[in-house]
Amino acid sequence: MTAPQRTAPVSVILGALGSIRSAILPAAAIAFSGIGGDGRYALAIGVGMAAALIGTGFSWLGWRRLTYTIGESDVRVESGVISRTARAVPYERIQDVSLEATPLARLAGVVAVKFETGAGGGDDLALQYLTAAEGERLRQLVRERREDEAAGADPGTPADPQAPPRAEEAEVLYALTPKRLLTFGMFEFSLAVFAVLGGVLQYVDNVTGVNVWDVDLWRSWLSQSGETVASLGPMAQAIGAVAGVIGLIGVGFATGIARTVLRDWGFTLTRSPRGFRRQRGLLTRTDVVMPVHRVQGLVIGTGLLRYRFGWHGLSFVSLAQDAEDESHVVAPFAQMEELAPIVATAGFDLPDEGTRWQRSSKRHRNDRAVLGSALFVLATIAAAVFAPTGVFLIPLGLAVLMVGAQLYAWHFRRFALSDTQIFATTGLLSPTSRIATRLKLHSVEIAQGPLARLHGYATVHLGLAGGSFAIPGVPLADARALRASILATIAATDYARIDAPLEEPALTL
Amino acid sequence: MDATSPPLPAVPLDDEGALTKLHPNYAHALRVRTTLTAIPFLIGSLVLETALAGEGLLPKGLIAGTVLVIAAALIIRIPARRYSARGYQISADRLRVVRGLLFRSDTVVPFSRVQHIDVDQGPIERFFGIATLTLHTAGNHNSSVALPGLGEPLAREMRETIRAHIRRETL
């Protein structure tokens, strides 16, 4: 059990496939570029073969030289071909264990196991790849070791980790049905595909020598088709324009739906005695477990349009990171009443009718409106002086819109304190709410810029582990009172003692 | 439950009290640092001045003079103002750090949330006998709160005081 082990041998093949994939583009470039004259196809194949061979060699060496040990109190990984690295992570520092399977890995029946420590950056421990069964066993084991360590010898836990209790009664808290997923995808409308197309064109430009940024080339193409269009008459032109717009909208929806389905297919959030477990993904399937007491705060976000239909998304803030994101999405698309049980399970309360909301300063709102529209006002003046008559109306309209949006945004800018929690919402056209436990905050800062000092408001920054929590535009007196009451709560208890003492008396940060 | 929450205390606790000033040498240390930063700019302006001397485009000494005046203002005036803008307040269970000329910031860190403590001294600070006390917390915002310009013995003493509050050393 404690002897050093290697990862699954199939990792060598997966690693080699990865290097072949990265060799394809250079090989193709050589094949099309004309380097080497007539022999260029042979050269391209040669380069591809060499890359594949070297990649396989390194992949095999890396696999040979990487061992992991599941010790009494920590997980150790030794790796490195020439310079060796040995890393040990104690069980009690592991925030969560996530399993990730890319499509290829799923075909091979293996998973990448990541041990999240909250160390920040990419410094976590990862094992690529273990068999799915081994990954699941390892996760179970880490969880048990951690609890053993915390609770001493727990009579309820079997001493032999080879036979973990698999019958964890899991309660499904949230699941995304395909129909719901489709609706979600519609709201994820995105024209990002055009940015990707631009990138592809750039690549084509480099490889084929067709200069896509050559204006004359486009002009000649456009004037050809332009003449064709002009000969069709105004009716056809209008139909063409409408069709173009419809096409654009269709592409936007299709992109949104495709991205959402790829990411969130089969999204399931379950609650087991060990914590929250989230599974999602169509091709790359991920499986993340978060212990309940590691949740530091909640973020409830929404969007400009989906807010009008009552759709919200819930994320947990914790020290572990979720694919570059600082918080874990636990319910990406749900009505408020569906979120309430999840929030309650995580040990938080949603604000209710009795919550005494406090508004942000109206002077802050006015400053924001002035600053937000300043650029457009400058543009208006410039346009009025230099541009043809009438053009100045465009920036002027934008300035008015901006002022309107900022005045409207004031309605979302508010905060409230309860006995144990702090709520705050911000947002321009739709609200983002944050909820944090007062006890789990680490510092309070009152920050003021020159305008804020002139007009007597401040931004309150709360130190939250794993996330940010800022309340903008709080009147200074309120900010001070807020700080005093939060500090009264947090100074009273040592952080080492608040983190679920029954489950884990050891400090967990 | 929120309906019954008590109103915010009208009078804040001891967080608005008078601030303790930093060591007077802090202003001197700032001046030395600003001077060191200004030297390359002064040299650059002199080089530019020499290079353009033959052209006769600008009156003599305009570039170097402007840079010198700005540098003098930054060296003489700003450190004194920054010194008076900074301050701290240490009470039984928390440290308050105030800083900033234009952008003011007023941070309170309870000792019970301190993960670890540093006392740093750079060469300039060593010369002036001052030190920087840095408190590290687990929060993303203000993950480290630095309090520069303390007398070196005081910084060590404060570190011991705060350490005594951390009942269990972490990490």
Interface residues (C-beta under 8 A of the other chain):
Chain A: L319 E326 D349 P351 D352 E353 G354 T355 R356 A416 L417 S418 D419 L441 H442 S443 V444 E445 I446 A447 Q448 G449 P450 R453 H461 L462 G463 L464 A465 G466 G467 S468 F469 A470 D478 R480 A481 L482 R483 A484 S485 L487 A488 I490 A491 A492 T493 D494 Y495 A496 L507 L509
Chain B: M1 D2 A3 T4 S5 P6 L8 P9 A10 P12 L13 D15 E16 D93 R94 L102 F103 R104 S105 D106 T107 V108 V109 P110 F111 S112 R113 Q115 T137 A138 G139 N140 H141 N142 S143 V145 I166 R167 R168 T170 L171
